[in-house]
Amino acid sequence: VTPLSAAKASLENITEYNNYINAFVDLADPVKVEDQAKEATQRWELGQPISPIDGALFGYKMNFCTTDLRTTCGSAMLQNFEAPYTATAVDLLQKAGAITGGKVNMDEFGMGSYNVFSDSGPAKNPWNVVGHPIDTIDTMDDRSPGGSSGGSAAAVASKMCFAALGSDTGGSVRLPASYCGVVGFKPSYGRVSRWGLVSYASSLDTVGVLTRSVDDAKIVFDVISQEDPKDSTCLTQEQRHRITESLSLQKTHSQNADKPLSGIRIGVPQEFHVEELSEATVALWKAGIRKLEDAGATVLPVSLPNTNVSVGAYFTIATAEASSNLQKYDGVRYGRKSAEKDTKEALYAHTRSEGFGVEVRRRILLGTYVLTSGSFDNYFLRAQKIRRMVRNDFDNVFSQPNAITGSTGSQGPTRVHALITPCAVTTAPKLSECSGSGTDPITAYLDDILTIPASLAGIPAMSVPFGLSKEDGYPVGLQVMAQYGDEDMVFKVAKVLE
Ligand code: GLN
């Protein structure tokens, strides 16, 4: 395959399936895409590609700023917004030769788990669609691709592009990856610059990668994992060195190619065995554990006791930060401006009620409430304490040091290098079950229970496709997590599961 033939195949898939799947919301000019792919092909033929991703086609979630297409964040508020600059992660990819295929669908401002809260309509799960003539599809069985990076996962799964960027605040890259049967990687908080990624909850937002293989995720991650003075929370070169050094003190290297995980201990957090997990998912979890053992790993049960309170803490912190981050959409500086502008207050109120969808408004109300003086101590501060407890839980089970919390790690026999869990409680739900007025938001929030702990702790986590559910034939992803900064461990374990 050359970049040109790959780009042509992707463009054909877009033509064939995008009307139905609704992954790409805005598309780049196909003539330009082919021209860029031709140039990249020539560079490869001369043996001079700019990087391993030179000429590869990418989709960018609608909340990454790009100067040449809209950045709507899935919201009516930003329906016509064109950003004046390009996000660092996108910029790094473009400099490495990546071709922009277009911008992809998402839940409004990243709030949601099924991509049903999008101003552009829901994206759909490509499973059981791609490869079949479009007129034979049973729309009664339309499934969600997951969210909020639903467009990213659907575009990659249906081979409309080589890879996509998503954002993961509480699971938004990993959940859709699990539902669509692709790899979804959330790096440690601070690894990839958030500059130009429109904020949802700044202390949790991360740039994530969706691809069809673990190796592809690694090469994309290597391009975007750079220091960036424009994002003060992005790790500096020096901090990166320090993390690598402290982790490598305890690196276990297997010399045995058949047993790539010998010397590695992997934990199974008991609290992730939640009641709602389907039998089929538990069966695949067990199969994953066996596969790790076959590769030489020692697998043992561990405890992360604060898992059950993490969802409440997450939705308190995320909504509080969102209510603050979304204050800037007032009809004055960005995006939509209501016609009702007799007074300043009327302009604000009308702009916001016209521009924000139901879920975003719910979150703003919740977030504003937990920040009011009467509830600050009881909700917001308590949630911060729980966040610290969740992080400590992880430090207590990992043998590696945590460069952020200062935990030095421990070498006891019950300490582990990585964790394995399912990524989602169920397979992709039917779209009819996750949209509409009868849907209960709390049930949706609880669906994030397996992905939220890693987000609160800021640690790297990946969803790896691991077979199909015996119940409905839809993909199931297993989640691999490791200590802060230890992306290498995640890749290594994920590679075995793949
Ligand atoms: N579903 C979660 C939420 O709605 C996660 C979203 C995300 O990671 N952006 O907050």
Residues whose N, C-alpha, C, O or C-beta is under 5 A from the ligand:
A	BS01	LIG	G110 M111 G112 S113 S148 S167 D168 T169 G170 G171 S172 D448
